[in-house]
Amino acid sequence: MSYKVTLIPGDGIGREVSLAAKRCIDATGVKITWEEQIAGEEAIAKYGAVLPVKVIDSIRKNKVAIKGPIMTPVGKGFKSVNVQLRKALDLYACLRPCKLMKGVKTRYTNIDLVVVRENTEDLYAGIEFSQGLKRTEDVMKNIEDLSGIAIKKDSAIGIKPISISASKRIVKFAFDYAVKNKRRKVTAVHKANIMKETDGLFLKCAREVSEEYKGRIEFEDRIVDNMCMQLVQKPELYDVLVLPNLYGDILSDLCAGLIGGLGIAPGGNIGDNMALFEAVHGSAPKYAGLNKVNPTAMILSGVLMLRYLGEENAADRLEKAVCEIIAEGKCVTYDLKKDRNDPSAVGTSQMADAIIKRLNS
Ligand code: NAD
């Protein structure tokens, strides 16, 4: 069996970690033809568009993609390419497994969590109105008329849509994942005590969907602030977490921190018939071009991709090789050393070399 996969290298540290992941995936022996596409700043320079149509077309055609991180300007400039891709392709489920690996320094001994984040709506929907514009004033006036609540005149506005359809399908995704992967419990995370309509609707949908899995998968819910504390204090109590978009984004990084940092946290954005895999981390611009950062998160995103393709054996072998190299602690990047200044730390490509060598041994 051979596959065509769209590869978007990304920017900052993106090219380095994507190349490492591509080499490791190729080393499993699975036959992949890579179709490279560029997006982000590099695409603006070359094609005059941050997300050229041909990138979307390539993913639609190949159905599977892997992507390095892409920078998003803060507070100005173009909208996140990452968010645009997830929305354009309706990759509604963001899957982020967080499992503690032997050899990684953390405060914990036993963590095996899966974060399932809704990817298409919530405050991430991109419905924002700039401060000072006439149309923002109009929106504020309408809101005031309808709700009776006055908004300060010097405000910017963001809208938080939460729908029944998107909430039900993400919770169903979480339960189906739990069933397929023999997990025991799904926890829905929300702030429905305060956001009674939006988060309240998400929770209502989660409760309804959970009924279909009664007796097979346990269900509970947690308020997001309490969830953060619980995850820090007793993460071993939790299993699969399902969250609206923004809480999912924040808790993904929290969970990555629990298992040793962003350098080892993989992810996938999954829709009904296509998927795009990427690390949880961003483009870490200060490390760009230094051959320094950890390629594990991208390589493990590749493992998720191989599983999505049905290449379980290759995925198991690659995951095992990564785990062994990390457990040995010799050929690993600075962030996996006890002392981050340890001179024996290897570079991004050397860690990938060690994983490939182990895979083939
Ligand atoms: P970041 O994840 O890029 O980096 C934060 C810190 O985490 C780094 O300084 C570094 O210490 C550590 N880190 C990240 N990746 C690592 C790795 N592979 N190995 C070792 N350490 C690693 O977060 P940021 O600095 O907030 O964001 C930088 C840019 O990335 C922003 O423009 C942001 O919008 C973008 N971003 C993109 C994605 C994506 O493409 N999916 C995700 C998150 C952030």
Boltz pocket constraint, residues with backbone or C-beta under 6 A from the ligand:
constraints:
  - pocket:
      binder: B
      contacts: [[A, 17], [A, 68], [A, 69], [A, 70], [A, 71], [A, 72], [A, 73], [A, 82], [A, 262], [A, 263], [A, 264], [A, 278], [A, 279], [A, 280], [A, 281], [A, 282], [A, 283], [A, 284], [A, 285], [A, 292], [A, 293], [A, 294], [A, 295], [A, 297], [A, 335]]
      max_distance: 6.0
